[in-house]
Amino acid sequence: MTLPDYEAWAIFAAVARLGSFTATARELNLSKPTISKAITRLEDDLGTVLFHRTSRKISLSAAGKALLPHAQQIAQVGEAAMEAARDTTQLLRGQVRMAAPLSYGLSHLAPIIASFMSKFPEIAVDVQLSDARVDLVEEGFDLAVRIAALPDSSLRALKIRPVHRHIVTSQIYIKRKGKPKHPSELSDHDCFIYSNQPTRELWHLTGPKGEKMSVQPRCRLRTNNGSIELASLVAGHGISNLPDFLVDDSIRSGKLVTILDDWQLDPINLNIVMPPSPLRPARVNALIEHLREHLR
């Protein structure tokens, strides 16, 4: 029996994540020829091409995309085994890659990441902020913070807390355009649409007697970031629905007011999501536990 080439599989996962032999060599502290030979060796063993190579860039082949989850799992299991074998008194080290929404990352995660780095000085953190939903497996993330009603998927999810959404506007807008008394009136008002949600053109609401209603507001502003909406709301340009962490301060200060309070938007949650494998390096678990403690 021939043992699998575990080193080559782990190098393949790293090249797919970093998109470059040079960057992989730098991160793994290996020479570029060593990286190239490992990929060639694995391709020869598998009888297939894993990367399309040009003078400018490399990209995963169809076979490479299909085999990448296996490579990532091999790398993760190896890292988890190495960390489990270390003396428990030894400092955790290595890198954790994390994705999070832009506005929430700036307002809430920044100080939490700073405190985590103080607690674990040997762990490097790569935080990518974007309101677009990333593919954790394909893009090599260890975890992501997501604020949504999660669809069924192979990802592991940890619910942190419910996130309440409010339909809000300003007194400036109400004085100029009036205050809608029923969701059906939103089609006559200037509304803001958050574009990074599955049914962005429709607001799904539940009334005081449990009645369901979907409305299509008239769109004055469409954006993929809630902070853009917030500024225009305070300036008196329209109506939107936004999560509590974005609008609570403005509501308390009187800059914004809630409307249609008898109607509730579909519930969403603050979640930590992870790739499907139950095996994770200890440094990843450390960040997950730190987030759980501080985000509740």
Secondary structure as UniProt FT lines:
FT   HELIX           6..18
FT   HELIX           21..28
FT   HELIX           32..46
FT   STRAND          51..53
FT   STRAND          58..60
FT   HELIX           62..85
FT   TURN            88..89
FT   STRAND          94..100
FT   HELIX           102..104
FT   HELIX           105..109
FT   HELIX           110..119
FT   TURN            121..122
FT   STRAND          123..129
FT   HELIX           136..139
FT   STRAND          143..148
FT   STRAND          156..163
FT   STRAND          165..169
FT   HELIX           171..177
FT   HELIX           183..188
FT   STRAND          191..194
FT   TURN            198..201
FT   STRAND          203..206
FT   TURN            208..209
FT   STRAND          212..215
FT   STRAND          219..223
FT   HELIX           226..234
FT   TURN            235..236
FT   STRAND          239..243
FT   HELIX           244..253
FT   STRAND          257..258
FT   TURN            261..262
FT   STRAND          264..265
FT   STRAND          268..274
FT   HELIX           282..295
//
